Amino acid sequence: MTEYLSYKQAMKYIGCNSYKTLGKLINEGLPIIQVGKTKKISKSAIDEFMKEHQKVINK
């Protein structure tokens, strides 16, 4: 897998299947890279974002 992922690849990597969910993560601070009209998400940025936003949930 490459370092820079399309939105579809990023969704698969994260484990979600909704562009709405991905949009919510972007609104919460997941950085995107835009070159011209193409938007990509760095795999390492996803890893860092998920690490910073992890929560322990007790049932």
PDB file of N, CA, C and O in Angstrom, chain B, residues numbered from 101:
ATOM      1  N   MET B 101       0.850  -1.175   0.000  1.00  0.00           N
ATOM      2  CA  MET B 101       0.000   0.000   0.000  1.00  0.00           C
ATOM      3  C   MET B 101       0.897   1.241   0.000  1.00  0.00           C
ATOM      4  O   MET B 101       1.922   1.284   0.681  1.00  0.00           O
ATOM      5  N   THR B 102       0.505   2.211  -0.750  1.00  0.00           N
ATOM      6  CA  THR B 102       1.299   3.441  -0.837  1.00  0.00           C
ATOM      7  C   THR B 102       1.081   4.318   0.392  1.00  0.00           C
ATOM      8  O   THR B 102       0.146   4.103   1.163  1.00  0.00           O
ATOM      9  N   GLU B 103       1.939   5.291   0.563  1.00  0.00           N
ATOM     10  CA  GLU B 103       1.836   6.215   1.695  1.00  0.00           C
ATOM     11  C   GLU B 103       0.629   7.136   1.546  1.00  0.00           C
ATOM     12  O   GLU B 103      -0.006   7.479   2.543  1.00  0.00           O
ATOM     13  N   TYR B 104       0.301   7.542   0.321  1.00  0.00           N
ATOM     14  CA  TYR B 104      -0.811   8.458   0.102  1.00  0.00           C
ATOM     15  C   TYR B 104      -1.991   7.690  -0.473  1.00  0.00           C
ATOM     16  O   TYR B 104      -1.882   7.049  -1.518  1.00  0.00           O
ATOM     17  N   LEU B 105      -3.112   7.765   0.218  1.00  0.00           N
ATOM     18  CA  LEU B 105      -4.273   6.960  -0.117  1.00  0.00           C
ATOM     19  C   LEU B 105      -5.395   7.825  -0.678  1.00  0.00           C
ATOM     20  O   LEU B 105      -5.586   8.971  -0.271  1.00  0.00           O
ATOM     21  N   SER B 106      -6.131   7.247  -1.624  1.00  0.00           N
ATOM     22  CA  SER B 106      -7.362   7.894  -2.082  1.00  0.00           C
ATOM     23  C   SER B 106      -8.375   7.802  -0.941  1.00  0.00           C
ATOM     24  O   SER B 106      -8.165   7.064   0.021  1.00  0.00           O
ATOM     25  N   TYR B 107      -9.460   8.543  -1.048  1.00  0.00           N
ATOM     26  CA  TYR B 107     -10.486   8.469  -0.003  1.00  0.00           C
ATOM     27  C   TYR B 107     -10.990   7.034   0.153  1.00  0.00           C
ATOM     28  O   TYR B 107     -11.187   6.561   1.272  1.00  0.00           O
ATOM     29  N   LYS B 108     -11.195   6.351  -0.957  1.00  0.00           N
ATOM     30  CA  LYS B 108     -11.698   4.974  -0.915  1.00  0.00           C
ATOM     31  C   LYS B 108     -10.698   4.054  -0.222  1.00  0.00           C
ATOM     32  O   LYS B 108     -11.086   3.219   0.596  1.00  0.00           O
ATOM     33  N   GLN B 109      -9.412   4.203  -0.545  1.00  0.00           N
ATOM     34  CA  GLN B 109      -8.376   3.402   0.102  1.00  0.00           C
ATOM     35  C   GLN B 109      -8.279   3.736   1.586  1.00  0.00           C
ATOM     36  O   GLN B 109      -8.097   2.844   2.415  1.00  0.00           O
ATOM     37  N   ALA B 110      -8.401   5.025   1.922  1.00  0.00           N
ATOM     38  CA  ALA B 110      -8.333   5.454   3.318  1.00  0.00           C
ATOM     39  C   ALA B 110      -9.494   4.863   4.119  1.00  0.00           C
ATOM     40  O   ALA B 110      -9.311   4.431   5.257  1.00  0.00           O
ATOM     41  N   MET B 111     -10.680   4.846   3.525  1.00  0.00           N
ATOM     42  CA  MET B 111     -11.834   4.265   4.202  1.00  0.00           C
ATOM     43  C   MET B 111     -11.608   2.783   4.480  1.00  0.00           C
ATOM     44  O   MET B 111     -11.949   2.291   5.556  1.00  0.00           O
ATOM     45  N   LYS B 112     -11.044   2.085   3.528  1.00  0.00           N
ATOM     46  CA  LYS B 112     -10.750   0.663   3.720  1.00  0.00           C
ATOM     47  C   LYS B 112      -9.704   0.484   4.816  1.00  0.00           C
ATOM     48  O   LYS B 112      -9.832  -0.410   5.653  1.00  0.00           O
ATOM     49  N   TYR B 113      -8.676   1.320   4.819  1.00  0.00           N
ATOM     50  CA  TYR B 113      -7.608   1.244   5.816  1.00  0.00           C
ATOM     51  C   TYR B 113      -8.153   1.506   7.221  1.00  0.00           C
ATOM     52  O   TYR B 113      -7.774   0.829   8.176  1.00  0.00           O
ATOM     53  N   ILE B 114      -9.044   2.493   7.339  1.00  0.00           N
ATOM     54  CA  ILE B 114      -9.643   2.841   8.628  1.00  0.00           C
ATOM     55  C   ILE B 114     -10.655   1.789   9.069  1.00  0.00           C
ATOM     56  O   ILE B 114     -10.814   1.524  10.260  1.00  0.00           O
ATOM     57  N   GLY B 115     -11.329   1.200   8.102  1.00  0.00           N
ATOM     58  CA  GLY B 115     -12.341   0.199   8.408  1.00  0.00           C
ATOM     59  C   GLY B 115     -13.748   0.758   8.425  1.00  0.00           C
ATOM     60  O   GLY B 115     -14.624   0.231   9.111  1.00  0.00           O
ATOM     61  N   CYS B 116     -13.969   1.827   7.670  1.00  0.00           N
ATOM     62  CA  CYS B 116     -15.326   2.370   7.543  1.00  0.00           C
ATOM     63  C   CYS B 116     -15.745   2.275   6.077  1.00  0.00           C
ATOM     64  O   CYS B 116     -14.902   2.160   5.187  1.00  0.00           O
ATOM     65  N   ASN B 117     -17.039   2.322   5.839  1.00  0.00           N
ATOM     66  CA  ASN B 117     -17.520   2.210   4.461  1.00  0.00           C
ATOM     67  C   ASN B 117     -18.427   3.370   4.075  1.00  0.00           C
ATOM     68  O   ASN B 117     -19.264   3.252   3.181  1.00  0.00           O
ATOM     69  N   SER B 118     -18.246   4.494   4.766  1.00  0.00           N
ATOM     70  CA  SER B 118     -19.105   5.644   4.526  1.00  0.00           C
ATOM     71  C   SER B 118     -18.266   6.897   4.305  1.00  0.00           C
ATOM     72  O   SER B 118     -17.406   7.238   5.116  1.00  0.00           O
ATOM     73  N   TYR B 119     -18.535   7.575   3.189  1.00  0.00           N
ATOM     74  CA  TYR B 119     -17.859   8.854   2.938  1.00  0.00           C
ATOM     75  C   TYR B 119     -18.253   9.879   4.010  1.00  0.00           C
ATOM     76  O   TYR B 119     -17.469  10.768   4.343  1.00  0.00           O
ATOM     77  N   LYS B 120     -19.464   9.748   4.542  1.00  0.00           N
ATOM     78  CA  LYS B 120     -19.928  10.647   5.598  1.00  0.00           C
ATOM     79  C   LYS B 120     -19.055  10.494   6.849  1.00  0.00           C
ATOM     80  O   LYS B 120     -18.685  11.486   7.477  1.00  0.00           O
ATOM     81  N   THR B 121     -18.733   9.261   7.200  1.00  0.00           N
ATOM     82  CA  THR B 121     -17.868   9.006   8.354  1.00  0.00           C
ATOM     83  C   THR B 121     -16.476   9.563   8.109  1.00  0.00           C
ATOM     84  O   THR B 121     -15.891  10.178   9.001  1.00  0.00           O
ATOM     85  N   LEU B 122     -15.941   9.357   6.922  1.00  0.00           N
ATOM     86  CA  LEU B 122     -14.621   9.892   6.592  1.00  0.00           C
ATOM     87  C   LEU B 122     -14.655  11.420   6.651  1.00  0.00           C
ATOM     88  O   LEU B 122     -13.719  12.037   7.160  1.00  0.00           O
ATOM     89  N   GLY B 123     -15.708  12.028   6.143  1.00  0.00           N
ATOM     90  CA  GLY B 123     -15.855  13.478   6.203  1.00  0.00           C
ATOM     91  C   GLY B 123     -15.875  13.987   7.637  1.00  0.00           C
ATOM     92  O   GLY B 123     -15.321  15.045   7.932  1.00  0.00           O
ATOM     93  N   LYS B 124     -16.513  13.234   8.529  1.00  0.00           N
ATOM     94  CA  LYS B 124     -16.552  13.609   9.941  1.00  0.00           C
ATOM     95  C   LYS B 124     -15.139  13.587  10.527  1.00  0.00           C
ATOM     96  O   LYS B 124     -14.764  14.491  11.275  1.00  0.00           O
ATOM     97  N   LEU B 125     -14.363  12.571  10.196  1.00  0.00           N
ATOM     98  CA  LEU B 125     -12.982  12.489  10.689  1.00  0.00           C
ATOM     99  C   LEU B 125     -12.145  13.651  10.157  1.00  0.00           C
ATOM    100  O   LEU B 125     -11.321  14.211  10.880  1.00  0.00           O
ATOM    101  N   ILE B 126     -12.358  14.008   8.905  1.00  0.00           N
ATOM    102  CA  ILE B 126     -11.637  15.145   8.310  1.00  0.00           C
ATOM    103  C   ILE B 126     -12.034  16.437   9.029  1.00  0.00           C
ATOM    104  O   ILE B 126     -11.181  17.278   9.314  1.00  0.00           O
ATOM    105  N   ASN B 127     -13.320  16.593   9.320  1.00  0.00           N
ATOM    106  CA  ASN B 127     -13.781  17.775  10.057  1.00  0.00           C
ATOM    107  C   ASN B 127     -13.214  17.831  11.473  1.00  0.00           C
ATOM    108  O   ASN B 127     -13.055  18.911  12.041  1.00  0.00           O
ATOM    109  N   GLU B 128     -12.910  16.656  12.042  1.00  0.00           N
ATOM    110  CA  GLU B 128     -12.342  16.583  13.386  1.00  0.00           C
ATOM    111  C   GLU B 128     -10.826  16.760  13.385  1.00  0.00           C
ATOM    112  O   GLU B 128     -10.196  16.767  14.443  1.00  0.00           O
ATOM    113  N   GLY B 129     -10.238  16.905  12.186  1.00  0.00           N
ATOM    114  CA  GLY B 129      -8.810  17.214  12.141  1.00  0.00           C
ATOM    115  C   GLY B 129      -7.936  16.258  11.354  1.00  0.00           C
ATOM    116  O   GLY B 129      -6.726  16.471  11.271  1.00  0.00           O
ATOM    117  N   LEU B 130      -8.506  15.209  10.772  1.00  0.00           N
ATOM    118  CA  LEU B 130      -7.693  14.317   9.933  1.00  0.00           C
ATOM    119  C   LEU B 130      -7.220  15.110   8.723  1.00  0.00           C
ATOM    120  O   LEU B 130      -8.040  15.565   7.925  1.00  0.00           O
ATOM    121  N   PRO B 131      -5.904  15.283   8.574  1.00  0.00           N
ATOM    122  CA  PRO B 131      -5.411  16.126   7.480  1.00  0.00           C
ATOM    123  C   PRO B 131      -5.507  15.455   6.111  1.00  0.00           C
ATOM    124  O   PRO B 131      -5.299  14.249   5.978  1.00  0.00           O
ATOM    125  N   ILE B 132      -5.821  16.251   5.112  1.00  0.00           N
ATOM    126  CA  ILE B 132      -5.843  15.777   3.731  1.00  0.00           C
ATOM    127  C   ILE B 132      -4.799  16.560   2.937  1.00  0.00           C
ATOM    128  O   ILE B 132      -4.391  17.656   3.319  1.00  0.00           O
ATOM    129  N   ILE B 133      -4.386  15.971   1.833  1.00  0.00           N
ATOM    130  CA  ILE B 133      -3.423  16.600   0.934  1.00  0.00           C
ATOM    131  C   ILE B 133      -4.146  16.816  -0.385  1.00  0.00           C
ATOM    132  O   ILE B 133      -4.713  15.877  -0.943  1.00  0.00           O
ATOM    133  N   GLN B 134      -4.129  18.044  -0.887  1.00  0.00           N
ATOM    134  CA  GLN B 134      -4.781  18.324  -2.156  1.00  0.00           C
ATOM    135  C   GLN B 134      -3.746  18.813  -3.154  1.00  0.00           C
ATOM    136  O   GLN B 134      -3.039  19.790  -2.912  1.00  0.00           O
ATOM    137  N   VAL B 135      -3.672  18.119  -4.276  1.00  0.00           N
ATOM    138  CA  VAL B 135      -2.816  18.511  -5.390  1.00  0.00           C
ATOM    139  C   VAL B 135      -3.744  18.662  -6.591  1.00  0.00           C
ATOM    140  O   VAL B 135      -4.266  17.679  -7.115  1.00  0.00           O
ATOM    141  N   GLY B 136      -3.940  19.893  -7.013  1.00  0.00           N
ATOM    142  CA  GLY B 136      -4.921  20.147  -8.066  1.00  0.00           C
ATOM    143  C   GLY B 136      -6.297  19.781  -7.554  1.00  0.00           C
ATOM    144  O   GLY B 136      -6.728  20.281  -6.515  1.00  0.00           O
ATOM    145  N   LYS B 137      -6.989  18.914  -8.271  1.00  0.00           N
ATOM    146  CA  LYS B 137      -8.322  18.471  -7.849  1.00  0.00           C
ATOM    147  C   LYS B 137      -8.277  17.147  -7.091  1.00  0.00           C
ATOM    148  O   LYS B 137      -9.302  16.676  -6.597  1.00  0.00           O
ATOM    149  N   THR B 138      -7.100  16.552  -7.001  1.00  0.00           N
ATOM    150  CA  THR B 138      -6.947  15.262  -6.341  1.00  0.00           C
ATOM    151  C   THR B 138      -6.712  15.442  -4.852  1.00  0.00           C
ATOM    152  O   THR B 138      -5.867  16.235  -4.437  1.00  0.00           O
ATOM    153  N   LYS B 139      -7.467  14.700  -4.052  1.00  0.00           N
ATOM    154  CA  LYS B 139      -7.301  14.738  -2.601  1.00  0.00           C
ATOM    155  C   LYS B 139      -6.827  13.366  -2.131  1.00  0.00           C
ATOM    156  O   LYS B 139      -7.374  12.333  -2.516  1.00  0.00           O
ATOM    157  N   LYS B 140      -5.805  13.386  -1.295  1.00  0.00           N
ATOM    158  CA  LYS B 140      -5.233  12.160  -0.746  1.00  0.00           C
ATOM    159  C   LYS B 140      -5.110  12.301   0.760  1.00  0.00           C
ATOM    160  O   LYS B 140      -5.143  13.407   1.300  1.00  0.00           O
ATOM    161  N   ILE B 141      -4.969  11.168   1.431  1.00  0.00           N
ATOM    162  CA  ILE B 141      -4.754  11.141   2.872  1.00  0.00           C
ATOM    163  C   ILE B 141      -3.527  10.289   3.133  1.00  0.00           C
ATOM    164  O   ILE B 141      -3.415   9.172   2.626  1.00  0.00           O
ATOM    165  N   SER B 142      -2.618  10.814   3.918  1.00  0.00           N
ATOM    166  CA  SER B 142      -1.392  10.103   4.255  1.00  0.00           C
ATOM    167  C   SER B 142      -1.698   8.970   5.241  1.00  0.00           C
ATOM    168  O   SER B 142      -2.414   9.166   6.223  1.00  0.00           O
ATOM    169  N   LYS B 143      -1.153   7.798   4.967  1.00  0.00           N
ATOM    170  CA  LYS B 143      -1.340   6.649   5.848  1.00  0.00           C
ATOM    171  C   LYS B 143      -0.791   6.956   7.242  1.00  0.00           C
ATOM    172  O   LYS B 143      -1.409   6.594   8.244  1.00  0.00           O
ATOM    173  N   SER B 144       0.356   7.616   7.310  1.00  0.00           N
ATOM    174  CA  SER B 144       0.938   7.946   8.617  1.00  0.00           C
ATOM    175  C   SER B 144       0.081   8.989   9.342  1.00  0.00           C
ATOM    176  O   SER B 144       0.013   8.980  10.571  1.00  0.00           O
ATOM    177  N   ALA B 145      -0.576   9.891   8.595  1.00  0.00           N
ATOM    178  CA  ALA B 145      -1.479  10.867   9.211  1.00  0.00           C
ATOM    179  C   ALA B 145      -2.689  10.164   9.817  1.00  0.00           C
ATOM    180  O   ALA B 145      -3.158  10.547  10.889  1.00  0.00           O
ATOM    181  N   ILE B 146      -3.196   9.140   9.138  1.00  0.00           N
ATOM    182  CA  ILE B 146      -4.307   8.353   9.673  1.00  0.00           C
ATOM    183  C   ILE B 146      -3.878   7.680  10.969  1.00  0.00           C
ATOM    184  O   ILE B 146      -4.597   7.729  11.967  1.00  0.00           O
ATOM    185  N   ASP B 147      -2.703   7.050  10.952  1.00  0.00           N
ATOM    186  CA  ASP B 147      -2.209   6.354  12.145  1.00  0.00           C
ATOM    187  C   ASP B 147      -2.071   7.320  13.319  1.00  0.00           C
ATOM    188  O   ASP B 147      -2.476   7.003  14.438  1.00  0.00           O
ATOM    189  N   GLU B 148      -1.502   8.492  13.066  1.00  0.00           N
ATOM    190  CA  GLU B 148      -1.308   9.493  14.117  1.00  0.00           C
ATOM    191  C   GLU B 148      -2.650  10.019  14.634  1.00  0.00           C
ATOM    192  O   GLU B 148      -2.844  10.159  15.841  1.00  0.00           O
ATOM    193  N   PHE B 149      -3.570  10.309  13.715  1.00  0.00           N
ATOM    194  CA  PHE B 149      -4.894  10.800  14.095  1.00  0.00           C
ATOM    195  C   PHE B 149      -5.618   9.780  14.968  1.00  0.00           C
ATOM    196  O   PHE B 149      -6.193  10.139  15.995  1.00  0.00           O
ATOM    197  N   MET B 150      -5.593   8.526  14.568  1.00  0.00           N
ATOM    198  CA  MET B 150      -6.275   7.479  15.325  1.00  0.00           C
ATOM    199  C   MET B 150      -5.635   7.317  16.704  1.00  0.00           C
ATOM    200  O   MET B 150      -6.337   7.119  17.696  1.00  0.00           O
ATOM    201  N   LYS B 151      -4.322   7.399  16.768  1.00  0.00           N
ATOM    202  CA  LYS B 151      -3.604   7.281  18.043  1.00  0.00           C
ATOM    203  C   LYS B 151      -4.004   8.423  18.982  1.00  0.00           C
ATOM    204  O   LYS B 151      -4.236   8.203  20.171  1.00  0.00           O
ATOM    205  N   GLU B 152      -4.083   9.639  18.444  1.00  0.00           N
ATOM    206  CA  GLU B 152      -4.435  10.814  19.250  1.00  0.00           C
ATOM    207  C   GLU B 152      -5.898  10.805  19.698  1.00  0.00           C
ATOM    208  O   GLU B 152      -6.234  11.433  20.701  1.00  0.00           O
ATOM    209  N   HIS B 153      -6.758  10.114  18.981  1.00  0.00           N
ATOM    210  CA  HIS B 153      -8.183  10.130  19.273  1.00  0.00           C
ATOM    211  C   HIS B 153      -8.706   8.826  19.873  1.00  0.00           C
ATOM    212  O   HIS B 153      -9.918   8.624  19.954  1.00  0.00           O
ATOM    213  N   GLN B 154      -7.810   7.950  20.289  1.00  0.00           N
ATOM    214  CA  GLN B 154      -8.291   6.688  20.870  1.00  0.00           C
ATOM    215  C   GLN B 154      -8.836   6.919  22.271  1.00  0.00           C
ATOM    216  O   GLN B 154      -8.336   7.757  23.021  1.00  0.00           O
ATOM    217  N   LYS B 155      -9.867   6.163  22.604  1.00  0.00           N
ATOM    218  CA  LYS B 155     -10.514   6.249  23.913  1.00  0.00           C
ATOM    219  C   LYS B 155     -10.717   4.843  24.440  1.00  0.00           C
ATOM    220  O   LYS B 155     -10.968   3.912  23.675  1.00  0.00           O
ATOM    221  N   VAL B 156     -10.609   4.695  25.745  1.00  0.00           N
ATOM    222  CA  VAL B 156     -10.910   3.427  26.380  1.00  0.00           C
ATOM    223  C   VAL B 156     -12.368   3.481  26.822  1.00  0.00           C
ATOM    224  O   VAL B 156     -12.770   4.367  27.577  1.00  0.00           O
ATOM    225  N   ILE B 157     -13.134   2.543  26.351  1.00  0.00           N
ATOM    226  CA  ILE B 157     -14.555   2.510  26.681  1.00  0.00           C
ATOM    227  C   ILE B 157     -14.817   1.295  27.567  1.00  0.00           C
ATOM    228  O   ILE B 157     -14.561   0.155  27.180  1.00  0.00           O
ATOM    229  N   ASN B 158     -15.323   1.560  28.740  1.00  0.00           N
ATOM    230  CA  ASN B 158     -15.670   0.482  29.680  1.00  0.00           C
ATOM    231  C   ASN B 158     -17.141   0.169  29.546  1.00  0.00           C
ATOM    232  O   ASN B 158     -17.979   1.071  29.508  1.00  0.00           O
ATOM    233  N   LYS B 159     -17.450  -1.097  29.474  1.00  0.00           N
ATOM    234  CA  LYS B 159     -18.862  -1.512  29.365  1.00  0.00           C
ATOM    235  C   LYS B 159     -19.457  -1.725  30.718  1.00  0.00           C
ATOM    236  O   LYS B 159     -20.632  -2.075  30.827  1.00  0.00           O
TER     237      LYS B 159
END
